[in-house]
Amino acid sequence: MKKYINLFIISALVFSLFGPLKMVQAVEDSNEADKNLGQEVKTLEQDFKEKKDEVKNELKDKIEKIREDANTLREEAKSKMEVLKENLKKQKDQVKAKVAELRITGREKALERFDNKIKELEDLKQKVGNQIIKLKAKGIDTTGAESLVTIIEAKLATIKAKIAEANTLLAQSTNQLSAENKAKLQTLTKDTQTLIQEVHKALNDAVKSLKDAVKAKNATTEKASTETENNQ
């Protein structure tokens, strides 16, 4: 699991999918998280302007590797979960079997909620991407939004990696998690929820960046038109 390395450092701490968590640290860290994300955007945007294709290809390769590893781990975990289900059929103690069955169902539903959230975020990212294509065709500078979309893709890939790790923990057995694995799962859940919130923020920032770019383009066009009329 150590092979999953976050592309970006995350600070904010928010809600846990598996139960309510304290939010004091989240409030204290939120400003720092915003500052970190803002710096990431500025740095990436500058790189885009200076060596756009090179940066995009490099990040694309890294993101794809994380996705591939996460998919592999997730499929392995799903297979293990199916084995656990089959083994339940051999359990003679029906009470124990029912408890184990409910435990597996609960774990699968928890992971499904995360999957649905990822799907929702990916759909929103696609809409932003489509808008970028339309505006670029009109000669509008979309560099800021493009850099944000790249950050979003990296964070979504990292979310998938963390969910895959969580799936692996939950697919080890039908028993209750050990104290160590509970702590690991809680950390994965917190990190994932934090990343989800950061993706939401980056999506909003990308939309704002596109709106600002359109305004800047319109202002430039209007200024040029006014200057032309004055010179006539």
Secondary structure, DSSP 8 states (H G I E B T S, - for coil): -TT---SS-------BTTB----HHHHHHHHHHHHHHHHHHHHHHHHHHHHHHHHHHHHHHHHHHHHHHHHHHHHHHHHHHHHHHHHHTT-S-HHHHHHHHHHHHHHHHHHHHHHHHHHHHHHHHHHHHHHHHHHHHTT---HHHHHHHHHHHHHHHHHHHHHHHHHHHHTS-SS---HHHHHHHHHHHHHHHHHHHHHHHHHHHHHHHHHHHHHHHHHHHHHHHHHHHHH-
